[in-house]
Amino acid sequence: MTALAGLIRKEVYHILRDRRTLVVIVALPVLQVILFGYAIRTDVDRVRLAVVDPSPDPMTLALRARLDAAGVFEIVTVSPTMDAIEPLFRRGEAQGAIVFEPDFAEHAGRGVPASLLIVADATEPNTGSIVQAYASAVVQAYEQEQTTRSRVVRIAPAVRMRFNPTRRSSNLFVPGLMAFVLTIVSSLMTAISLTREKETGTLEALLVSPLRPWQIIAGKVAPYVVVGFASVVGVIVEARLVFGVPLRGSAALLLAEGVLFILVSLSLGILISARTSSQRVAMLGALVGTMLPTMLLSGFIFPIESMPAPLRAISAVVPARWFVLVARSVMLKGTGLAYLWPATLILLAMALALLAASTRAFHERLEA
Amino acid sequence: MRRILFLARAEVLHVVRDRATLAQVLIVPILQLLVLSNAATFQIRDTPTYIVDLDRSTASRRLVERFESSGHFRVAGRSASPTLADEALLAGDVTMALTIPHDFEAMLVRTSAAPLQLSVNAEKGSAAGIVQSYASSIVSAYAAELTAAGGGAARIDLRTRSWYNPSLDYRHYMVPGILVALVTLIGTLLTAQNIAREKELGTLEQLNVTPITRGQFIAAKLLPFWTLGLLDLAIGLVVGVVVFGVPVRGSLLLLFSAAAIYLVVALAIGLWISTIVETQQQAMFVTFFVMNVYLLMSGLFTPIDSMAPWVQTVSQVNPVRHFVTISRAVLVKGAGVRDVAQPLLILVVFAGVTLTLAVRQYSKRIA
């Protein structure tokens, strides 16, 4: 046991002495939370709108005032013809346009439907849809107020936005971010640290010591478990303080699942290092094998349900996918094990399988 | 000039001979394009929906049919129990629950107005807004139809158009951006790694004692990678157009001219990284982190307009942002030189500044 403690102490010294690693471990989570809180967002809360109004009249002016007052639109130009609009779209200076037909109020007054066109720049399809929805809602609200005839049918949906009423992106990304940070700290760092010992030949020295192989592995990974745990807590606290991301469920459950995920990532790191001989290859392996899938296929940034079937199938074997699901459910929905047991079981199975595989791979490597 | 060409030829031979580099240049970009454009998507389709129809009338059934046939929604469960709907939402089995109250039809007949309830799982932020907007447009289209059937007429005939991407295909948005990422990776990563390798092998020292000047050396190093970058853009573009039907509405000459300028920036950054690292591994590490931040903050994955205002300002000094803007504007919107003059000018300035700085830094560190 004292031998194991000694090894752990040595590993802690290694981490503390290596400035670059320390910077990665400490600064990365902080930087990523800021990046994902402020930069990686999909909220549409300012829309640059162009207005085409060939013959301004009380009705078009009233509608324009409504759009202005809605709070999301910034009217960048009012022009009498369509011609002026397209260059604005091409330069990205306008994201949407409201086009009134000539003699708008007159038509509406005579009972002929006055035609109104909402154009959106759908280069980014979701922004385009949202711009259309915002503008339509303003126009429909105005129309319903004006209409006195009871023959117009109105169906008013009452919308409830569950679990994230403000629909803020940071609430979505931050729980996923924990998976990302943990992958970097656990898989990448472990893989590099183990292969470094191999490269420098110090692993041989450890092997002839009275330490058992499992003790070597335990001694190497224990500090990283602690570091990973600390960065999870750091991310949760920072997300709470800076962005007000809630933690509605049980903190104990979240941390326990965190430890489970750390085990999975560490085992992956060990497995990668056992199969590679140089730090360079180990790093490449960790990047391609763990970080990229975590970033792209875990649902952390891009929703899994939007992917084609083959990629959805691949995402099922990405451990981060299940941890992202758990973290998001616990933090935003406050769900407990009653709903999360399948994901938890999958993580547990992955942890056991990977631990077994990595210890074996490590053994083979040592005996060879 | 002859010396530069000679060295450049040696460089090309190196690339062609080294299988790993060749794969990195030719195959990886295509794979990245295929995987990324399918994985990096916020496209919303087939939203799983729970239907609670308490009315069970003709009107309510028609409304549900509208949802089913819209292509945006897929009925994943139905019952007469709001509690079950709530549980499905909580378990994540459905994204939206539509509740039709039991006097829906009666209210419509009596007062021409009826309520509905939509519960959307808003965990996924703005995606929920889009789901809601699709649902609302189905409901208002249904209401408008009932109005027309009843002989009434709305006062405003509201129509919507989606310019540049009427099919709302997310890949038409992503591919022009991913092309930029490919060009960036080739330019920066290969340059940084390549010079770091010469350092590791000690061949850089050898070149330093030959009559080749530093300027010639840098030109000879950068020229092949500059060409490779343009080649990769061409390959990626062909794949994008053939496989994903990405539109090419603007001038290809404009796009490639912009790429030629942008590549100078990417190569200069690679050169700069090579001066601060000692090994290929460090070069890869540094490049990876620099690129990570640059790409994430370029508007490639999420729109610039959604970023916090101060981040939008900061992103002005991100060259990737400007080339992403140009690439999308030219390919998808058919923009001409006048439309992209501003980002283009910024890129020219960037190219001049970064190349000067990188060359100076290189001369200082290596000599």
HADDOCK unambig.tbl for C-alpha pairs under 7 A between the chains (distance, minus, plus):
assign (segid A and resid 38 and name CA) (segid B and resid 307 and name CA) 5.98 0.50 0.50
assign (segid A and resid 38 and name CA) (segid B and resid 308 and name CA) 5.30 0.50 0.50
assign (segid A and resid 38 and name CA) (segid B and resid 311 and name CA) 6.93 0.50 0.50
assign (segid A and resid 39 and name CA) (segid B and resid 297 and name CA) 6.32 0.50 0.50
assign (segid A and resid 39 and name CA) (segid B and resid 307 and name CA) 4.75 0.50 0.50
assign (segid A and resid 39 and name CA) (segid B and resid 308 and name CA) 6.32 0.50 0.50
assign (segid A and resid 39 and name CA) (segid B and resid 311 and name CA) 6.27 0.50 0.50
assign (segid A and resid 40 and name CA) (segid B and resid 302 and name CA) 6.04 0.50 0.50
assign (segid A and resid 40 and name CA) (segid B and resid 307 and name CA) 6.72 0.50 0.50
assign (segid A and resid 41 and name CA) (segid B and resid 302 and name CA) 6.26 0.50 0.50
assign (segid A and resid 41 and name CA) (segid B and resid 306 and name CA) 5.68 0.50 0.50
assign (segid A and resid 41 and name CA) (segid B and resid 307 and name CA) 5.92 0.50 0.50
assign (segid A and resid 42 and name CA) (segid B and resid 126 and name CA) 6.08 0.50 0.50
assign (segid A and resid 42 and name CA) (segid B and resid 302 and name CA) 5.96 0.50 0.50
assign (segid A and resid 42 and name CA) (segid B and resid 303 and name CA) 6.72 0.50 0.50
assign (segid A and resid 42 and name CA) (segid B and resid 306 and name CA) 5.51 0.50 0.50
assign (segid A and resid 43 and name CA) (segid B and resid 126 and name CA) 5.56 0.50 0.50
assign (segid A and resid 43 and name CA) (segid B and resid 306 and name CA) 5.39 0.50 0.50
assign (segid A and resid 44 and name CA) (segid B and resid 306 and name CA) 5.69 0.50 0.50
assign (segid A and resid 90 and name CA) (segid B and resid 329 and name CA) 6.26 0.50 0.50
assign (segid A and resid 90 and name CA) (segid B and resid 333 and name CA) 5.85 0.50 0.50
assign (segid A and resid 90 and name CA) (segid B and resid 335 and name CA) 5.63 0.50 0.50
assign (segid A and resid 90 and name CA) (segid B and resid 339 and name CA) 6.42 0.50 0.50
assign (segid A and resid 91 and name CA) (segid B and resid 339 and name CA) 5.21 0.50 0.50
assign (segid A and resid 91 and name CA) (segid B and resid 340 and name CA) 6.63 0.50 0.50
assign (segid A and resid 108 and name CA) (segid B and resid 155 and name CA) 5.34 0.50 0.50
assign (segid A and resid 108 and name CA) (segid B and resid 156 and name CA) 6.76 0.50 0.50
assign (segid A and resid 111 and name CA) (segid B and resid 155 and name CA) 6.57 0.50 0.50
assign (segid A and resid 113 and name CA) (segid B and resid 154 and name CA) 6.28 0.50 0.50
assign (segid A and resid 113 and name CA) (segid B and resid 155 and name CA) 4.69 0.50 0.50
assign (segid A and resid 113 and name CA) (segid B and resid 156 and name CA) 5.00 0.50 0.50
assign (segid A and resid 113 and name CA) (segid B and resid 157 and name CA) 5.38 0.50 0.50
assign (segid A and resid 114 and name CA) (segid B and resid 155 and name CA) 6.23 0.50 0.50
assign (segid A and resid 114 and name CA) (segid B and resid 156 and name CA) 4.83 0.50 0.50
assign (segid A and resid 114 and name CA) (segid B and resid 157 and name CA) 5.68 0.50 0.50
assign (segid A and resid 115 and name CA) (segid B and resid 156 and name CA) 5.86 0.50 0.50
assign (segid A and resid 115 and name CA) (segid B and resid 157 and name CA) 4.59 0.50 0.50
assign (segid A and resid 115 and name CA) (segid B and resid 158 and name CA) 6.14 0.50 0.50
assign (segid A and resid 116 and name CA) (segid B and resid 156 and name CA) 6.77 0.50 0.50
assign (segid A and resid 116 and name CA) (segid B and resid 157 and name CA) 5.98 0.50 0.50
assign (segid A and resid 116 and name CA) (segid B and resid 158 and name CA) 5.03 0.50 0.50
assign (segid A and resid 116 and name CA) (segid B and resid 159 and name CA) 6.28 0.50 0.50
assign (segid A and resid 117 and name CA) (segid B and resid 158 and name CA) 6.05 0.50 0.50
assign (segid A and resid 117 and name CA) (segid B and resid 159 and name CA) 4.91 0.50 0.50
assign (segid A and resid 117 and name CA) (segid B and resid 160 and name CA) 5.65 0.50 0.50
assign (segid A and resid 118 and name CA) (segid B and resid 159 and name CA) 6.16 0.50 0.50
assign (segid A and resid 118 and name CA) (segid B and resid 160 and name CA) 4.61 0.50 0.50
assign (segid A and resid 118 and name CA) (segid B and resid 161 and name CA) 6.20 0.50 0.50
assign (segid A and resid 119 and name CA) (segid B and resid 160 and name CA) 5.82 0.50 0.50
assign (segid A and resid 119 and name CA) (segid B and resid 161 and name CA) 4.77 0.50 0.50
assign (segid A and resid 119 and name CA) (segid B and resid 162 and name CA) 5.99 0.50 0.50
assign (segid A and resid 119 and name CA) (segid B and resid 163 and name CA) 6.78 0.50 0.50
assign (segid A and resid 120 and name CA) (segid B and resid 161 and name CA) 6.30 0.50 0.50
assign (segid A and resid 120 and name CA) (segid B and resid 162 and name CA) 5.12 0.50 0.50
assign (segid A and resid 120 and name CA) (segid B and resid 163 and name CA) 6.02 0.50 0.50
assign (segid A and resid 121 and name CA) (segid B and resid 162 and name CA) 6.11 0.50 0.50
assign (segid A and resid 121 and name CA) (segid B and resid 163 and name CA) 5.17 0.50 0.50
assign (segid A and resid 121 and name CA) (segid B and resid 164 and name CA) 6.68 0.50 0.50
assign (segid A and resid 122 and name CA) (segid B and resid 162 and name CA) 5.21 0.50 0.50
assign (segid A and resid 122 and name CA) (segid B and resid 163 and name CA) 5.52 0.50 0.50
assign (segid A and resid 122 and name CA) (segid B and resid 164 and name CA) 6.05 0.50 0.50
assign (segid A and resid 122 and name CA) (segid B and resid 165 and name CA) 5.32 0.50 0.50
assign (segid A and resid 122 and name CA) (segid B and resid 168 and name CA) 6.72 0.50 0.50
assign (segid A and resid 123 and name CA) (segid B and resid 164 and name CA) 5.77 0.50 0.50
assign (segid A and resid 123 and name CA) (segid B and resid 165 and name CA) 5.52 0.50 0.50
assign (segid A and resid 123 and name CA) (segid B and resid 173 and name CA) 5.72 0.50 0.50
assign (segid A and resid 123 and name CA) (segid B and resid 332 and name CA) 6.97 0.50 0.50
assign (segid A and resid 124 and name CA) (segid B and resid 170 and name CA) 6.88 0.50 0.50
assign (segid A and resid 124 and name CA) (segid B and resid 173 and name CA) 5.69 0.50 0.50
assign (segid A and resid 125 and name CA) (segid B and resid 168 and name CA) 4.93 0.50 0.50
assign (segid A and resid 125 and name CA) (segid B and resid 169 and name CA) 6.86 0.50 0.50
assign (segid A and resid 125 and name CA) (segid B and resid 170 and name CA) 6.22 0.50 0.50
assign (segid A and resid 126 and name CA) (segid B and resid 130 and name CA) 6.75 0.50 0.50
assign (segid A and resid 128 and name CA) (segid B and resid 162 and name CA) 6.74 0.50 0.50
assign (segid A and resid 129 and name CA) (segid B and resid 130 and name CA) 6.53 0.50 0.50
assign (segid A and resid 130 and name CA) (segid B and resid 129 and name CA) 6.96 0.50 0.50
assign (segid A and resid 130 and name CA) (segid B and resid 130 and name CA) 6.02 0.50 0.50
assign (segid A and resid 130 and name CA) (segid B and resid 133 and name CA) 6.87 0.50 0.50
assign (segid A and resid 132 and name CA) (segid B and resid 160 and name CA) 6.83 0.50 0.50
assign (segid A and resid 133 and name CA) (segid B and resid 133 and name CA) 5.33 0.50 0.50
assign (segid A and resid 150 and name CA) (segid B and resid 112 and name CA) 6.67 0.50 0.50
assign (segid A and resid 151 and name CA) (segid B and resid 112 and name CA) 6.62 0.50 0.50
assign (segid A and resid 151 and name CA) (segid B and resid 147 and name CA) 6.49 0.50 0.50
assign (segid A and resid 151 and name CA) (segid B and resid 150 and name CA) 6.95 0.50 0.50
assign (segid A and resid 151 and name CA) (segid B and resid 152 and name CA) 5.19 0.50 0.50
assign (segid A and resid 152 and name CA) (segid B and resid 112 and name CA) 6.74 0.50 0.50
assign (segid A and resid 152 and name CA) (segid B and resid 147 and name CA) 5.09 0.50 0.50
assign (segid A and resid 152 and name CA) (segid B and resid 152 and name CA) 5.79 0.50 0.50
assign (segid A and resid 152 and name CA) (segid B and resid 153 and name CA) 6.61 0.50 0.50
assign (segid A and resid 152 and name CA) (segid B and resid 154 and name CA) 6.47 0.50 0.50
assign (segid A and resid 153 and name CA) (segid B and resid 112 and name CA) 4.73 0.50 0.50
assign (segid A and resid 153 and name CA) (segid B and resid 113 and name CA) 5.78 0.50 0.50
assign (segid A and resid 153 and name CA) (segid B and resid 143 and name CA) 5.47 0.50 0.50
assign (segid A and resid 153 and name CA) (segid B and resid 144 and name CA) 6.82 0.50 0.50
assign (segid A and resid 153 and name CA) (segid B and resid 146 and name CA) 6.40 0.50 0.50
assign (segid A and resid 153 and name CA) (segid B and resid 147 and name CA) 5.14 0.50 0.50
assign (segid A and resid 154 and name CA) (segid B and resid 112 and name CA) 6.14 0.50 0.50
assign (segid A and resid 154 and name CA) (segid B and resid 113 and name CA) 4.56 0.50 0.50
assign (segid A and resid 154 and name CA) (segid B and resid 114 and name CA) 6.55 0.50 0.50
assign (segid A and resid 154 and name CA) (segid B and resid 143 and name CA) 5.93 0.50 0.50
assign (segid A and resid 155 and name CA) (segid B and resid 113 and name CA) 5.53 0.50 0.50
assign (segid A and resid 155 and name CA) (segid B and resid 114 and name CA) 4.93 0.50 0.50
assign (segid A and resid 155 and name CA) (segid B and resid 115 and name CA) 5.76 0.50 0.50
assign (segid A and resid 155 and name CA) (segid B and resid 139 and name CA) 6.89 0.50 0.50
assign (segid A and resid 155 and name CA) (segid B and resid 143 and name CA) 6.22 0.50 0.50
assign (segid A and resid 156 and name CA) (segid B and resid 114 and name CA) 6.41 0.50 0.50
assign (segid A and resid 156 and name CA) (segid B and resid 115 and name CA) 5.06 0.50 0.50
assign (segid A and resid 156 and name CA) (segid B and resid 116 and name CA) 6.22 0.50 0.50
assign (segid A and resid 157 and name CA) (segid B and resid 115 and name CA) 5.76 0.50 0.50
assign (segid A and resid 157 and name CA) (segid B and resid 116 and name CA) 4.45 0.50 0.50
assign (segid A and resid 157 and name CA) (segid B and resid 117 and name CA) 5.35 0.50 0.50
assign (segid A and resid 157 and name CA) (segid B and resid 118 and name CA) 6.37 0.50 0.50
assign (segid A and resid 158 and name CA) (segid B and resid 116 and name CA) 5.95 0.50 0.50
assign (segid A and resid 158 and name CA) (segid B and resid 117 and name CA) 4.85 0.50 0.50
assign (segid A and resid 158 and name CA) (segid B and resid 118 and name CA) 6.05 0.50 0.50
assign (segid A and resid 159 and name CA) (segid B and resid 117 and name CA) 6.05 0.50 0.50
assign (segid A and resid 159 and name CA) (segid B and resid 118 and name CA) 4.73 0.50 0.50
assign (segid A and resid 159 and name CA) (segid B and resid 119 and name CA) 5.88 0.50 0.50
assign (segid A and resid 160 and name CA) (segid B and resid 118 and name CA) 6.13 0.50 0.50
assign (segid A and resid 160 and name CA) (segid B and resid 119 and name CA) 4.70 0.50 0.50
assign (segid A and resid 160 and name CA) (segid B and resid 120 and name CA) 6.22 0.50 0.50
assign (segid A and resid 161 and name CA) (segid B and resid 119 and name CA) 5.99 0.50 0.50
assign (segid A and resid 161 and name CA) (segid B and resid 120 and name CA) 5.07 0.50 0.50
assign (segid A and resid 161 and name CA) (segid B and resid 121 and name CA) 6.16 0.50 0.50
assign (segid A and resid 161 and name CA) (segid B and resid 122 and name CA) 5.33 0.50 0.50
assign (segid A and resid 162 and name CA) (segid B and resid 119 and name CA) 6.54 0.50 0.50
assign (segid A and resid 162 and name CA) (segid B and resid 120 and name CA) 5.81 0.50 0.50
assign (segid A and resid 162 and name CA) (segid B and resid 121 and name CA) 5.00 0.50 0.50
assign (segid A and resid 162 and name CA) (segid B and resid 122 and name CA) 5.39 0.50 0.50
assign (segid A and resid 163 and name CA) (segid B and resid 121 and name CA) 6.48 0.50 0.50
assign (segid A and resid 163 and name CA) (segid B and resid 122 and name CA) 5.92 0.50 0.50
assign (segid A and resid 163 and name CA) (segid B and resid 123 and name CA) 5.81 0.50 0.50
assign (segid A and resid 164 and name CA) (segid B and resid 122 and name CA) 5.07 0.50 0.50
assign (segid A and resid 164 and name CA) (segid B and resid 123 and name CA) 5.30 0.50 0.50
assign (segid A and resid 165 and name CA) (segid B and resid 122 and name CA) 6.53 0.50 0.50
assign (segid A and resid 167 and name CA) (segid B and resid 122 and name CA) 5.80 0.50 0.50
assign (segid A and resid 167 and name CA) (segid B and resid 125 and name CA) 4.09 0.50 0.50
assign (segid A and resid 167 and name CA) (segid B and resid 126 and name CA) 6.05 0.50 0.50
assign (segid A and resid 168 and name CA) (segid B and resid 125 and name CA) 5.29 0.50 0.50
assign (segid A and resid 169 and name CA) (segid B and resid 125 and name CA) 5.07 0.50 0.50
assign (segid A and resid 172 and name CA) (segid B and resid 123 and name CA) 6.05 0.50 0.50
assign (segid A and resid 172 and name CA) (segid B and resid 124 and name CA) 5.64 0.50 0.50
assign (segid A and resid 172 and name CA) (segid B and resid 125 and name CA) 6.45 0.50 0.50
assign (segid A and resid 280 and name CA) (segid B and resid 281 and name CA) 5.59 0.50 0.50
assign (segid A and resid 296 and name CA) (segid B and resid 39 and name CA) 6.35 0.50 0.50
assign (segid A and resid 296 and name CA) (segid B and resid 40 and name CA) 6.66 0.50 0.50
assign (segid A and resid 297 and name CA) (segid B and resid 39 and name CA) 6.74 0.50 0.50
assign (segid A and resid 302 and name CA) (segid B and resid 40 and name CA) 5.77 0.50 0.50
assign (segid A and resid 302 and name CA) (segid B and resid 41 and name CA) 5.90 0.50 0.50
assign (segid A and resid 302 and name CA) (segid B and resid 42 and name CA) 5.93 0.50 0.50
assign (segid A and resid 303 and name CA) (segid B and resid 42 and name CA) 6.46 0.50 0.50
assign (segid A and resid 306 and name CA) (segid B and resid 41 and name CA) 6.51 0.50 0.50
assign (segid A and resid 306 and name CA) (segid B and resid 42 and name CA) 6.44 0.50 0.50
assign (segid A and resid 306 and name CA) (segid B and resid 43 and name CA) 5.61 0.50 0.50
assign (segid A and resid 306 and name CA) (segid B and resid 44 and name CA) 6.09 0.50 0.50
assign (segid A and resid 306 and name CA) (segid B and resid 45 and name CA) 6.98 0.50 0.50
assign (segid A and resid 307 and name CA) (segid B and resid 38 and name CA) 6.08 0.50 0.50
assign (segid A and resid 307 and name CA) (segid B and resid 39 and name CA) 5.64 0.50 0.50
assign (segid A and resid 308 and name CA) (segid B and resid 38 and name CA) 6.78 0.50 0.50
assign (segid A and resid 332 and name CA) (segid B and resid 123 and name CA) 6.98 0.50 0.50
assign (segid A and resid 339 and name CA) (segid B and resid 91 and name CA) 5.93 0.50 0.50
